Amino acid sequence: MAHPAQLIEDAVESAKRAIQFDTNGQQEPAIYFYSISAKFLEQAANLSESEKAHSLRVKAHEYGERAATLMRAKNCQEHLIKEDLHKQRRRRCHFLLQQALDADSAGLKDAAVDLYANAIEYVTQYPELLQGELKEIILQALERAEELKGIRRETPSQTPSTSTPTVDTRPSAPPASPIFVRRLPQLHRGTSAHLKVSGGSNTYTEEEKRVLFHTSKINNNEFVPFMSIDLTEKFQYAIPFTDKDGILALSPKQKREFSRWVRPEEICQEPCILMSNSPDYYSIKQTVISDCSFVASLAVSALYERRFGRRLVTAIIYPKNKDKRPVYNPFGKYMIKLHLNGVTRKIIIDDLLPMNRYGQLLCSYSSNKGEFWVSLLEKAYMKVMGGYDFPGSNSSIDLHALTGWIPERVAIRPKDPDFNRDTLFSTLETRLSKGDVLVTVATGELSETEADRTGLVSTHAYAVMDVRNINGLRLLKLKNPWSHLRWRGNYSELDTRHWTPELKQALNYDPNSAAQFDNGVFWIDYDSICAFYDVFYMNWNPELFKYTYCIHQSWNAGSGPVKDMYTIGANPQFSLEVSDEASGAVWILLTRHITDIEDFRENREYITVLVYKGNGKRVYYPNDPPPYIDGIRINSPHYLCKIILSPGASRRYTLVVSQYEKTQTIYYTLRAYATCPFSLSKIEDLYKSVKEVSGEWKGVLAGGCGNYPATYKNNPRFRLEIEGTSNENKLFIELKGPKQYQIGFDVTISSLNDPEITAPFKTSSSGPYRSGFVVLELENIPAGVLHIVPSTFLPNQEGPFILTVKSTSPIQLTRER
């Protein structure tokens, strides 16, 4: 038999281990070692003197009680887990059945059969579910699946009911709709169902397909265009869904606090996507992710839904129920539809969310406990952006991704004579109240002193919730995405001087009550906005327009000069024609596709659209004549310009895509929105034959222009032969030379192949002499021989040149002198 001292030593060692496991929350080993320690102490007490034996038994009882307490807690926890697991399985079963019934009701026969089968298969794995009402529902689902497959036929005396205790009675499904194959030509060129496609074919070209598929790969994940077939996406699995693309990368702030990934059902007992019919914009809260522009975008979208009763941002969350409301998926899979790189695209995510050790989410969330629309939408957008380590954006970009609404950036420049602050406020006030626009506003760089004094955050986005004019006093209601930290100046809740009883009543606002709780919402006067904020971001409702059309294209880095200083002839160009006598507007949106987060983080591509009035033909000289709209080159993915169709305005325009400095191939979408019918088409290069020669003005060959007849005749001369019999040839002639010289050329028709045709001219010139570059386009030129004489404006200006000729027919270009 062991000695008492040895038993006590073993008991102490066991107790130490028990306490360690207990502290770490490891119940099973703690129970075991508490029990062992109690056993050793009881044995030692039996071998010890009465006084010592008493204290040993007290301690043994204490450890035994702790072991029993842990055992009860363990059993209770296991019971709760079992109970929660049963509830979870019931939720999943109900979800499967509801999806099947919705597909059945929509007439999607094949999808309904599959979903009914999935529900039946799921239930058979867990026989305990086959009780009560659920058993009856499953039997009816089986009958309906057999009926749809034609296994079971109805008879007059035996008509199976499709009603269930939990859903409305549903009619027999209509003939099944076709299941569409994913094909790009089915993509709609509009961004909203109401928009009429105007301006060209609704079938995509092969080039457009290549562009859209090339830019489907964003940050190493593929986000394909959203198609009809995606409405039948599978949302149920044998085990909770985990995204095949892996977990999202965390930001440095998240990493410092991160504990684990959790699913909504681990956070609350009855998770949902939305607690009410419309989202609560007050509940949205940004945390440690630097995506204030995105969270502000969610806030203004949620406000729009509540104010106008129309689903906007919540409409892009799948799965949905028969009422087209997003529903919680107990299998953990969601599909989000975002507007990215020219079209709507599908983003698949799981519902794993980052949490810290204190049970707090490390992502944006809704403060309404149990709803997760904010966190899921943010996760989808962050997945596109490469992870939670988001470099920041602006709300016009984010809102366009969420809603497809037309993005516009309006800089606040009080000292700029072109900035009309009164017109801008009037636009904000009238358009916001009608639901025509979603608005956010952002600060620029603020010093620490300014930030502390004003309560504003440097380079931070704020949601614009309301714009009011009260007897000439112009005020805006803003929300900080942080849901705390407010403006401290005029008309804040701290302002005791400006808040009159009349103003409080007009705005239904009590600054004293507001001061009790900082929710990040505040009123601020327009003058302070202009003083401390930098830019308004406005996203316009596409329903303001009736017609739309878009083109998806690429622009090769090696095409044309790097900068648009002398020529824009090689730039992508488009012909826009609006109906005669039409009034209204055409808005042109250029969207550069971005596929890498580093490109987004350090965007050095400055893009714009130049608009030229005229005949809708190709433009070569950037400033002769000057553009009707000279677009500002910005490094945002979106650039918007507006063509106002006033009476007597031009009906034809040329749109030119331009970059400040072309360094790489870009992929882009050019989209037009109009209040009247229009046509939009790419100006193609129709020339089939190209010849290029180099030459030099040197010595006697540097004869100068025709103003110097004695020396002009000595200039280099080239023979151009147009082969064939066509009398309607098109020619393009380009001359490039030293930029320090004014250069030009003359074209003379020497002979024609068809003697019955009269030449359209004897000699034509390239027009005014220009610095380093000049072009000429000729139409309806008969086949035959022409001579081209390039020259500098002044004699004796020596240097090399390149002469390029393009033709719709085969040509030969040779030098004669």
C-alpha positions in Angstrom: 0.0 0.0 0.0 1.3 3.5 -0.9 2.5 5.8 1.8 0.3 8.8 2.7 3.0 11.3 1.8 3.3 9.8 -1.7 -0.5 9.8 -2.1 -0.6 13.5 -1.1 2.2 14.3 -3.5 0.4 12.5 -6.4 -2.9 14.3 -5.4 -1.2 17.7 -5.5 0.3 17.0 -9.0 -3.0 15.9 -10.3 -4.7 19.0 -8.8 -2.2 21.3 -10.5 -2.9 19.7 -13.9 -6.7 19.8 -13.2 -6.6 23.5 -12.4 -4.5 24.2 -15.6 -7.0 22.4 -17.8 -9.9 24.0 -16.0 -8.4 27.5 -16.6 -8.0 26.8 -20.3 -11.6 25.6 -20.6 -10.7 22.0 -21.3 -13.4 20.2 -19.3 -12.8 16.5 -19.9 -9.1 16.4 -18.8 -10.0 18.8 -15.9 -12.8 16.4 -14.7 -10.4 13.4 -15.0 -7.6 15.0 -12.9 -9.9 16.5 -10.3 -11.4 13.0 -9.8 -7.9 11.4 -9.6 -6.7 14.1 -7.1 -9.9 13.5 -4.9 -9.3 9.8 -5.0 -5.7 10.1 -3.9 -6.6 12.5 -1.1 -9.4 10.1 0.2 -6.9 7.2 0.3 -4.3 9.4 2.1 -7.0 10.4 4.6 -7.8 6.8 5.4 -4.1 6.3 6.3 -3.6 9.5 8.3 -4.4 10.7 11.8 -7.9 12.0 12.4 -7.0 15.7 12.5 -5.0 15.6 9.2 -7.5 13.1 7.7 -10.3 15.7 8.1 -8.5 18.4 6.1 -7.6 15.9 3.4 -11.2 14.8 3.1 -12.4 18.4 2.9 -10.0 19.0 0.0 -11.0 15.7 -1.6 -14.6 16.8 -1.4 -13.8 20.2 -2.9 -12.1 18.6 -5.9 -14.8 16.0 -6.3 -17.5 18.7 -6.3 -15.6 20.7 -8.9 -15.3 17.5 -11.1 -19.1 17.0 -10.6 -19.9 20.6 -11.5 -17.8 20.4 -14.6 -19.5 17.1 -15.5 -23.0 18.7 -15.1 -21.8 21.7 -17.2 -20.4 19.3 -19.8 -23.6 17.3 -20.0 -25.7 20.5 -20.2 -23.5 21.9 -22.9 -23.7 18.6 -24.9 -27.4 18.7 -24.5 -27.5 22.3 -25.7 -25.2 21.5 -28.6 -27.4 18.6 -29.5 -30.4 20.8 -29.3 -28.8 23.6 -31.3 -27.6 21.0 -33.9 -31.2 19.7 -34.2 -32.5 23.3 -34.7 -29.7 23.9 -37.2 -30.7 20.8 -39.2 -34.4 21.8 -39.1 -33.4 25.2 -40.4 -31.5 23.6 -43.2 -34.3 21.3 -44.1 -36.8 24.2 -44.2 -34.4 26.2 -46.3 -34.1 23.4 -48.9 -37.9 22.9 -49.0 -38.5 26.6 -49.4 -36.0 26.8 -52.2 -37.7 23.9 -53.9 -41.2 25.4 -53.5 -40.0 28.8 -54.9 -38.4 27.1 -58.0 -41.6 25.0 -58.4 -43.8 28.2 -58.2 -41.5 29.9 -60.8 -42.0 27.1 -63.2 -38.4 25.9 -63.0 -39.3 22.2 -63.2 -35.8 20.6 -63.4 -34.5 22.9 -60.6 -37.5 22.1 -58.4 -37.1 18.4 -58.8 -33.4 18.6 -57.9 -34.2 20.8 -54.8 -37.0 18.5 -53.7 -34.6 15.6 -54.0 -31.9 17.4 -52.0 -34.4 18.1 -49.2 -35.5 14.5 -49.1 -31.9 13.2 -49.2 -31.0 15.5 -46.4 -33.8 14.4 -44.1 -33.1 10.7 -44.6 -29.6 11.4 -43.1 -31.2 12.5 -39.9 -34.3 10.3 -39.1 -35.0 12.4 -36.0 -36.3 15.2 -38.3 -39.1 12.9 -39.6 -41.5 13.9 -36.9 -44.6 16.1 -36.7 -45.2 18.7 -39.4 -41.8 18.2 -41.0 -42.6 14.6 -41.8 -45.8 15.6 -43.5 -44.0 18.3 -45.5 -41.4 15.8 -46.7 -44.0 13.3 -47.8 -45.7 16.0 -49.8 -42.3 17.1 -51.3 -41.7 13.5 -52.4 -45.1 13.4 -54.0 -44.6 16.6 -55.8 -41.1 15.6 -57.1 -42.5 12.3 -58.4 -45.3 14.3 -60.1 -42.9 16.7 -61.8 -40.8 13.8 -63.0 -43.9 12.0 -64.4 -43.6 9.1 -62.1 -46.9 9.7 -60.4 -50.0 10.7 -62.3 -53.0 12.6 -60.9 -56.5 11.0 -61.2 -59.9 12.6 -60.6 -60.2 10.7 -57.4 -56.7 11.3 -56.2 -55.2 14.7 -56.6 -52.2 15.3 -54.4 -52.2 18.5 -52.4 -49.2 20.8 -52.7 -50.1 22.7 -49.6 -48.1 22.4 -46.4 -48.6 23.6 -42.8 -45.9 26.2 -43.3 -46.4 27.5 -46.8 -49.3 28.7 -49.0 -51.0 26.2 -51.3 -49.3 26.3 -54.6 -50.7 25.5 -58.1 -49.2 22.9 -60.3 -46.0 24.2 -62.0 -46.3 25.6 -65.5 -44.2 24.2 -68.3 -40.5 24.5 -67.4 -38.5 27.5 -68.6 -35.4 26.6 -70.6 -32.2 26.3 -68.6 -29.9 28.8 -70.3 -26.3 27.9 -71.2 -23.8 30.5 -70.1 -23.1 32.4 -73.3 -21.8 36.0 -73.4 -24.1 37.1 -76.3 -27.0 36.8 -73.8 -25.6 39.6 -71.7 -27.7 42.7 -71.7 -26.0 45.9 -72.8 -28.2 47.9 -70.4 -27.7 48.2 -66.6 -31.4 48.2 -65.7 -34.3 46.3 -67.2 -36.2 49.5 -68.0 -33.4 50.9 -70.3 -33.9 50.4 -74.0 -30.8 49.3 -75.8 -30.1 51.9 -78.5 -27.2 52.4 -80.8 -26.3 49.0 -82.1 -26.5 45.3 -81.9 -27.3 43.6 -78.6 -24.9 40.8 -79.6 -21.4 41.0 -78.3 -18.5 40.9 -80.8 -15.7 38.4 -80.3 -13.4 41.3 -79.2 -15.9 42.3 -76.5 -16.1 38.7 -75.3 -12.4 38.5 -75.0 -12.3 41.8 -73.1 -15.0 40.7 -70.6 -13.5 37.3 -70.0 -10.0 38.7 -69.7 -11.1 41.1 -67.0 -13.1 38.4 -65.2 -9.9 37.5 -63.3 -9.6 40.1 -60.5 -7.0 39.7 -57.8 -6.4 36.1 -58.9 -10.1 35.1 -58.4 -12.5 34.7 -61.3 -15.7 36.7 -61.3 -17.7 35.7 -64.4 -20.5 37.8 -65.8 -23.9 37.3 -64.1 -26.2 35.2 -66.3 -29.7 33.9 -66.2 -28.5 30.5 -65.2 -27.0 32.0 -62.0 -30.6 32.4 -60.7 -30.6 28.7 -60.2 -27.3 28.6 -58.3 -27.0 25.8 -55.8 -27.0 27.0 -52.2 -27.2 23.7 -50.3 -24.4 21.2 -49.4 -23.9 18.2 -47.3 -21.7 20.2 -44.9 -21.4 24.0 -44.3 -20.1 25.7 -47.4 -16.5 26.9 -47.5 -15.3 29.2 -50.3 -13.0 27.3 -52.6 -11.0 30.5 -53.1 -9.9 30.3 -49.5 -10.2 32.7 -46.6 -9.8 36.5 -47.1 -6.5 38.1 -46.2 -6.8 40.2 -43.0 -5.6 43.8 -42.6 -2.8 44.5 -40.1 -5.3 45.8 -37.6 -7.4 42.7 -37.9 -4.4 40.5 -37.5 -3.5 42.1 -34.2 -6.9 41.3 -32.7 -7.9 38.2 -34.6 -9.0 35.1 -32.7 -11.0 32.9 -35.1 -13.5 32.7 -38.0 -17.1 32.3 -37.0 -20.4 31.7 -38.7 -23.6 33.7 -37.9 -25.2 30.8 -36.1 -22.2 30.8 -33.7 -22.9 34.4 -32.9 -26.7 34.3 -32.3 -29.5 31.7 -32.2 -31.7 33.0 -35.0 -29.5 34.7 -37.6 -31.1 36.5 -40.6 -30.1 38.7 -43.4 -32.6 41.5 -42.7 -34.7 41.9 -39.6 -37.3 44.1 -41.4 -38.5 44.8 -44.9 -35.9 47.5 -45.4 -32.4 47.9 -44.0 -31.7 50.2 -41.1 -29.0 52.8 -42.1 -28.5 53.9 -38.5 -27.4 50.3 -37.6 -24.4 50.2 -40.0 -21.1 50.3 -38.2 -17.5 50.4 -39.6 -14.8 48.8 -37.5 -11.1 48.3 -38.2 -11.3 48.0 -42.0 -10.4 51.2 -43.9 -13.5 51.1 -46.1 -15.4 54.2 -45.0 -16.4 54.9 -48.6 -18.0 51.5 -48.9 -19.8 51.7 -45.5 -21.0 55.2 -46.4 -22.3 53.7 -49.7 -24.2 51.1 -47.8 -25.8 53.8 -45.6 -27.1 55.9 -48.4 -28.3 52.8 -50.3 -30.1 51.6 -47.2 -31.7 55.1 -46.7 -32.9 55.0 -50.3 -34.6 51.6 -49.8 -36.3 52.8 -46.6 -37.4 56.2 -48.0 -38.6 55.0 -51.4 -39.6 51.4 -50.6 -37.6 49.9 -53.5 -34.9 47.3 -53.0 -31.5 48.5 -54.2 -28.5 47.2 -52.4 -30.3 44.2 -50.7 -31.5 43.1 -54.1 -28.1 41.9 -55.0 -27.9 39.3 -52.2 -28.8 35.6 -53.0 -30.5 33.3 -52.1 -33.9 34.9 -52.0 -37.4 33.8 -51.1 -40.5 34.0 -53.3 -40.9 37.7 -52.3 -37.4 38.3 -53.7 -36.0 39.2 -50.2 -32.6 37.8 -49.3 -32.8 34.9 -46.8 -30.4 33.4 -44.3 -28.8 30.2 -45.7 -28.0 27.7 -42.9 -25.6 26.0 -45.4 -23.4 29.2 -45.4 -23.2 30.0 -49.1 -24.2 33.4 -50.6 -24.0 34.9 -54.1 -23.6 38.7 -54.5 -24.2 40.5 -57.8 -21.8 43.4 -58.3 -21.2 45.8 -61.2 -17.5 45.2 -62.0 -15.4 45.8 -65.1 -18.3 46.7 -67.4 -21.0 44.2 -66.5 -22.7 42.6 -63.5 -20.7 39.7 -62.1 -21.3 37.0 -59.6 -19.3 36.8 -56.4 -19.6 33.6 -54.3 -18.7 33.8 -50.6 -19.1 31.8 -47.5 -20.4 33.3 -44.2 -17.2 32.9 -42.1 -16.5 36.2 -40.4 -13.4 37.4 -38.4 -13.8 37.7 -34.7 -11.6 38.8 -31.8 -11.1 37.1 -28.5 -13.8 39.2 -26.9 -16.5 38.0 -29.3 -16.5 41.1 -31.4 -16.6 41.1 -35.2 -13.6 42.5 -36.9 -15.6 43.6 -39.9 -18.4 46.1 -40.5 -21.7 44.9 -39.1 -25.2 45.8 -38.3 -25.8 46.8 -34.6 -29.2 45.1 -34.9 -28.2 41.8 -33.3 -28.9 38.9 -35.6 -28.8 40.5 -39.1 -25.8 40.1 -41.3 -26.4 41.9 -44.6 -23.7 44.5 -43.9 -21.0 41.9 -43.1 -21.8 39.7 -46.1 -21.9 42.6 -48.6 -18.6 43.9 -47.3 -17.1 40.5 -47.4 -18.1 40.1 -51.1 -16.6 43.5 -52.0 -13.5 42.8 -50.0 -13.1 39.5 -51.8 -13.1 41.3 -55.1 -10.6 43.8 -53.8 -8.2 41.1 -52.7 -9.0 40.8 -49.0 -9.8 42.9 -46.0 -6.5 44.8 -46.4 -8.4 47.4 -48.5 -6.4 50.4 -49.7 -9.5 52.6 -49.6 -11.6 53.9 -52.5 -14.2 56.6 -53.1 -18.0 56.2 -52.8 -18.8 56.8 -56.4 -16.7 53.7 -57.3 -18.2 51.6 -54.4 -21.8 52.7 -55.1 -21.4 51.9 -58.8 -20.3 48.4 -57.8 -23.2 48.0 -55.5 -26.0 49.6 -57.5 -24.8 50.2 -61.1 -25.8 53.9 -60.6 -23.9 56.4 -62.7 -20.9 57.7 -60.8 -19.9 61.4 -60.8 -17.2 63.3 -58.9 -17.8 67.0 -58.1 -14.8 68.7 -56.5 -15.5 71.4 -53.9 -13.4 74.4 -55.1 -14.7 77.6 -53.6 -11.9 79.7 -55.0 -12.3 78.3 -58.5 -14.5 80.6 -60.7 -16.0 77.5 -62.5 -17.3 76.2 -59.1 -20.9 77.2 -58.7 -21.8 76.4 -55.1 -25.4 77.6 -55.4 -26.2 75.5 -58.4 -24.5 72.5 -56.7 -26.6 72.9 -53.5 -29.8 73.3 -55.5 -29.0 70.1 -57.4 -28.3 68.2 -54.2 -31.5 69.5 -52.5 -33.9 68.8 -55.3 -32.4 65.6 -56.7 -31.8 63.8 -53.4 -35.3 64.3 -52.3 -36.6 62.7 -55.5 -34.4 59.7 -55.3 -32.5 60.6 -58.4 -29.1 60.5 -56.8 -27.2 58.9 -53.9 -24.6 61.3 -52.3 -21.6 61.0 -50.1 -19.1 63.7 -49.3 -15.4 63.3 -48.3 -12.9 65.4 -46.4 -9.4 66.1 -47.8 -6.2 66.3 -45.8 -6.8 67.9 -42.3 -4.2 68.7 -39.8 -4.4 67.2 -36.3 -5.4 70.6 -34.9 -8.2 71.0 -37.5 -9.4 67.4 -36.9 -9.5 67.9 -33.1 -11.2 71.3 -33.4 -13.9 70.3 -36.0 -14.5 66.6 -35.0 -14.0 65.6 -38.6 -11.7 62.8 -39.8 -9.1 63.5 -42.4 -9.6 61.9 -45.9 -12.8 60.3 -44.7 -16.2 59.6 -46.4 -19.5 60.6 -44.9 -23.0 59.5 -46.0 -25.3 62.4 -47.0 -28.7 61.6 -45.5 -30.6 64.8 -46.1 -30.2 68.2 -47.6 -32.5 71.1 -46.5 -33.0 74.8 -47.1 -34.8 76.4 -44.2 -35.6 80.0 -45.0 -32.3 80.4 -46.8 -30.3 78.4 -44.3 -28.6 75.5 -46.1 -27.9 72.4 -44.1 -26.8 68.8 -44.7 -27.4 65.8 -42.5 -24.4 63.5 -42.5 -23.5 60.1 -41.0 -20.0 59.1 -40.0 -19.5 55.4 -41.0 -17.8 54.8 -37.6 -21.2 55.5 -35.9 -19.5 57.9 -33.6 -17.4 61.1 -33.7 -19.4 64.1 -35.0 -18.9 67.6 -36.3 -18.3 70.2 -33.5 -19.0 73.4 -35.3 -22.1 75.4 -36.3 -25.4 73.5 -36.1 -23.8 70.5 -34.3 -25.5 69.2 -31.2 -22.9 71.3 -29.2 -24.0 74.5 -30.8 -26.1 76.6 -28.4 -26.3 79.7 -30.5 -27.8 78.7 -33.9 -30.5 76.2 -32.9 -33.7 78.2 -32.7 -37.1 76.7 -31.7 -38.3 77.1 -35.3 -35.3 75.4 -36.8 -35.6 72.5 -34.3 -39.2 72.0 -35.3 -38.5 72.3 -39.0 -35.9 69.6 -38.8 -37.5 67.6 -36.0 -34.2 67.7 -34.2 -33.4 68.2 -30.5 -29.6 68.9 -30.0 -29.9 68.2 -26.3 -31.3 64.7 -26.9 -28.7 64.1 -29.6 -25.9 65.0 -27.2 -26.8 62.1 -25.0 -25.7 59.5 -27.5 -23.1 59.8 -30.2 -24.3 57.8 -33.2 -22.1 59.6 -35.8 -25.1 61.5 -37.3 -25.1 65.3 -37.3 -26.3 68.4 -39.1 -23.7 70.8 -40.7 -24.2 74.0 -42.7 -23.2 74.2 -46.4 -20.6 76.9 -45.8 -18.8 74.6 -43.4 -19.0 71.8 -46.0 -17.3 74.0 -48.6 -14.7 75.0 -46.0 -13.7 71.6 -44.7 -14.7 69.0 -47.2 -13.0 68.2 -50.5 -15.4 66.5 -52.9 -19.0 65.3 -53.4 -19.5 61.8 -54.9 -22.9 61.5 -56.7 -24.3 58.4 -58.2 -27.2 59.0 -60.5 -30.2 56.8 -61.0 -30.1 55.2 -64.5 -33.9 55.5 -64.6 -33.4 59.2 -65.4 -32.7 57.9 -68.9 -34.6 55.8 -71.3 -31.9 54.6 -73.7 -28.5 53.1 -73.2 -25.7 51.3 -75.1 -22.2 50.2 -74.2 -19.1 48.9 -75.9 -16.3 46.8 -74.3 -12.9 47.4 -75.8 -9.1 47.2 -75.3 -6.4 49.8 -76.2 -3.0 48.3 -76.9 -0.1 50.1 -75.3 1.8 49.9 -78.5 -0.9 51.7 -80.6 -0.1 55.3 -81.4 2.1 57.8 -79.5 2.5 57.6 -75.7 0.9 61.1 -75.2 -1.8 62.9 -77.1 0.2 66.0 -77.8 0.2 66.1 -81.6 -2.2 63.4 -82.7 -5.1 61.4 -81.4 -5.6 59.5 -84.6 -4.6 56.2 -83.1 -6.8 56.6 -80.0 -10.0 54.6 -79.8 -12.8 56.7 -81.3 -16.5 56.4 -81.5 -19.2 58.0 -83.5 -22.3 59.3 -81.6 -25.4 60.4 -83.4 -28.6 61.5 -81.8 -32.0 61.8 -83.4 -32.8 65.1 -85.2 -34.3 67.9 -83.2 -34.0 65.9 -80.0 -33.5 67.8 -76.8 -32.3 66.4 -73.4 -28.9 64.9 -72.6 -26.5 62.1 -73.4 -24.1 61.1 -70.6 -20.9 59.2 -71.5 -19.3 57.0 -68.9 -15.8 55.6 -69.5 -14.9 52.7 -67.1 -11.4 51.4 -67.0 -11.3 47.7 -66.0 -9.1 47.0 -63.0 -7.9 43.4 -62.3 -5.2 43.9 -59.6 -5.3 45.5 -56.2 -1.9 47.2 -56.7 -3.3 48.9 -59.8 -6.2 50.1 -57.6 -3.9 51.0 -54.7 -1.4 53.0 -56.9 -3.5 54.0 -59.9 -1.3 55.9 -62.3 -3.6 55.6 -65.4 -5.2 58.9 -66.1 -8.2 58.5 -68.4 -10.8 60.8 -70.0 -13.2 61.2 -72.9 -12.8 64.0 -75.4 -15.9 65.1 -77.3 -15.8 66.7 -80.7 -18.7 68.2 -82.6 -19.0 67.6 -86.3 -19.6 64.7 -88.6 -18.8 61.8 -86.3 -15.7 60.9 -88.2 -12.2 60.2 -86.9 -10.3 63.1 -85.4 -6.6 63.4 -85.7 -5.6 66.8 -84.3 -6.3 67.2 -80.6 -6.9 70.9 -80.7 -7.8 71.8 -84.3 -10.6 72.4 -83.8 -10.6 72.3 -80.0 -12.8 69.6 -78.4 -16.4 70.6 -77.5 -15.8 68.8 -74.1 -12.1 68.7 -73.1 -12.3 66.0 -70.4 -10.1 66.2 -67.3 -7.8 63.3 -67.0 -8.4 61.5 -63.7 -7.0 58.4 -62.1 -10.4 57.1 -61.1 -11.7 53.9 -62.8 -14.7 56.0 -63.9 -15.0 59.2 -65.9 -18.3 60.9 -66.7 -19.0 63.6 -69.2 -22.4 65.2 -70.1 -23.5 66.3 -73.5 -26.5 68.7 -73.3 -28.7 68.6 -76.4 -30.0 72.2 -76.6 -32.0 73.4 -79.6 -29.8 73.7 -82.6 -27.0 71.7 -81.0 -24.9 69.3 -83.1 -26.4 65.9 -83.8 -23.2 64.2 -84.5 -20.2 63.8 -82.2 -16.8 62.0 -82.1 -15.9 60.5 -78.8 -12.1 59.9 -78.2 -10.8 57.8 -75.4 -7.6 59.5 -74.0 -4.9 58.8 -71.5 -2.4 61.2 -70.0 0.4 58.8 -70.7 -0.2 55.4 -72.2 2.1 52.9 -70.4 0.1 49.6 -70.7 -2.8 48.0 -72.5 -6.1 49.0 -70.9 -9.4 47.3 -71.1 -12.5 49.6 -70.8 -16.2 50.0 -71.2 -17.7 53.0 -72.9 -21.4 53.4 -72.0 -23.9 56.0 -73.1 -27.1 57.0 -71.3 -29.6 59.2 -73.2 -33.0 60.7 -72.9 -33.6 60.2 -76.7 -32.7 57.5 -79.3 -29.1 57.6 -80.5 -26.5 55.4 -82.2 -23.0 54.7 -80.9 -20.4 52.8 -82.9 -16.7 52.3 -82.9 -14.9 54.1 -85.8 -13.1 51.2 -87.4 -10.0 51.4 -89.5 -11.2 50.2 -92.9 -7.9 50.6 -94.7 -6.7 47.3 -96.1 -3.3 48.3 -97.5 -0.6 50.2 -95.7 2.7 51.4 -97.0 5.4 53.4 -95.2 8.6 55.0 -96.4 11.2 57.1 -94.7 13.0 60.1 -96.3 15.0 63.2 -95.5 15.0 66.8 -96.3 18.7 67.6 -96.8 20.6 70.0 -98.9 18.9 70.9 -102.1 16.0 68.5 -101.2 15.0 70.9 -98.3 13.0 73.1 -100.6 10.4 74.5 -98.3 6.7 75.1 -99.1 5.0 76.3 -102.3 5.7 79.9 -101.2 9.2 79.3 -102.5 8.6 78.0 -106.0 12.3 78.1 -107.0 13.2 75.6 -104.3 9.9 73.8 -103.7 10.3 71.7 -106.8 13.4 70.1 -105.3 11.5 68.5 -102.4 11.4 64.7 -102.2 8.5 63.3 -104.3 6.8 60.0 -104.0 4.7 58.0 -106.6 1.5 56.4 -105.2 -0.2 53.9 -107.4 -3.7 52.8 -106.5 -4.3 49.4 -108.1 -7.6 47.9 -109.3 -10.6 49.4 -110.9 -12.5 51.0 -108.0 -13.3 54.7 -108.4 -14.4 55.1 -104.7 -11.1 54.5 -102.9 -10.3 56.1 -99.5 -6.9 57.3 -98.7 -5.2 58.2 -95.5 -1.8 60.0 -95.7 0.3 60.8 -92.7 3.6 62.7 -92.5 5.7 62.8 -89.3 8.9 64.9 -89.0 10.9 66.9 -86.5 8.6 68.7 -84.0 10.6 71.9 -84.3 9.5 72.3 -88.0 6.1 73.1 -89.5 5.5 70.4 -92.1 2.9 69.6 -94.7 2.4 67.9 -98.1 0.7 68.2 -101.4 -1.1 65.4 -103.3 -1.5 65.6 -107.1 -3.5 63.2 -109.3 -1.3 62.4 -112.3 -3.3 59.8 -114.2 -6.4 57.6 -113.8 -7.0 54.0 -114.8 -10.5 54.8 -116.0 -10.4 57.5 -118.7 -14.1 58.0 -118.4 -13.8 59.3 -114.8 -13.1 62.9 -113.9 -10.6 63.5 -111.2 -12.1 65.0 -108.0 -9.2 67.5 -107.9 -5.9 68.3 -109.5 -3.9 69.0 -106.4 -4.9 68.8 -102.7 -2.9 69.8 -99.7 -2.7 68.7 -96.1 -3.8 72.2 -95.0 -2.0 74.5 -92.7 1.6 73.5 -91.9 1.8 71.9 -88.4 4.4 71.1 -85.9 5.9 67.7 -86.5 2.7 65.9 -87.7 0.1 66.3 -90.4 -2.6 64.1 -92.0 -5.0 64.1 -94.8 -8.0 61.8 -95.5 -9.4 61.6 -99.1 -12.5 59.9 -100.3 -13.8 58.8 -103.7 -10.4 58.7 -105.2 -10.3 56.8 -108.6 -7.6 54.1 -109.1 -4.6 55.5 -110.8 -1.3 57.3 -110.1 -0.8 60.2 -107.6 2.3 62.1 -106.5 3.0 63.2 -102.9 5.4 66.0 -102.1 6.3 66.4 -98.4 7.9 69.7 -97.3 8.9 71.9 -94.4 7.4 75.4 -94.3 10.8 77.1 -94.8 13.6 76.1 -97.1 16.9 74.6 -95.8 15.1 73.0 -92.8 16.9 69.6 -92.7 15.7 66.5 -91.0 14.2 63.0 -91.4 10.5 62.2 -92.1 8.2 59.2 -92.3 5.4 59.1 -94.9 2.6 56.6 -94.3 -0.2 55.9 -96.8 -3.3 53.7 -96.1 -5.8 52.7 -98.7 -9.0 50.6 -99.1 -7.4 49.1 -102.3 -3.9 47.7 -102.9 -1.3 50.3 -103.4 2.4 50.8 -104.3 4.4 53.6 -102.8 7.9 54.4 -104.3 10.2 57.4 -104.2 10.9 59.3 -107.4 13.4 61.8 -106.1 
